[in-house]
């Protein structure tokens, strides 16, 4: 029987997580039956160039692994770009150099499993200049001829996620080309206030878990995102697992992001290791989500919201 750091065997931990999360699954199922609003279902015409921007190696798997596989099944060409090397993760007690080396290897393994092109940027986590990343992303958008961008979210507590999102916003603004942007969630839910696209990834549960396991150093945090997939499926009544997105224009995405996101309080909470407090991740910051939803419909309001 395998075990993990922390003492309890894995099977016992899984049983504990399943039991403590049961009331919330019942609640999301009830909400799905009562809520009148239903987001559009994922679709692709096929033959598109798709760019996924991940702040760290593993964020693409956390937010949209199943959707990436749906794109590949439609014949879309998918490129995953990792903005930073993830060296500052404290998982497993690894030193920064070893962590960066491990995470790049994990990113390569996940890219092979997802059948995507890997565009490694890999700036040193926490020690990079915004202008450098903006330039690298602008070049990448042009080189890939991206038709669609999957982007990190401003609705997040992690300063590096928000900073990468702001750099991507500037790159899209400088490109000047109007593109659809699908904002994905990592550990902070977008919630029904913002979600307007849902992808049923139920039949891809096994390959999604293979991609998750490729990031061996990050398993503890990635397992939380599997819970949010189950909640989303119940909430939007699309099978057993789902990935959700906030689709807006590149113009709106650019306007929503402040120039210095690391200095602004986030006001959001993520899903944590145990499910006991999961609803708080959906409730905390609800007013800010509503403000962003309204602002995204009007670029002038969006710029005001970004300040």
Secondary structure by P-SEA (a helix, b strand, c coil): cccccccccaaaaaaaaaaaaaaaaaaaaaaaacccccccccccccbbbbbbbbccccccccccaaaaaaaaaabbbbbbbbcccccccccccccaaaaaaaaaaaaaaaaaaacccccccccccccccaaaaaaaaaaaaaaaccccccccccccccaaaaaaaaaaaaaaaaacbbbbbbbbbcccccccccccbbbbcccaaaaaaaaaacccccaaaaaaaaaaaaaaaaaacccccccccccccaaaaaaaccccccccccccccccccccaaaaaaccaaaaaaaaaaaaacaaaaaaaac
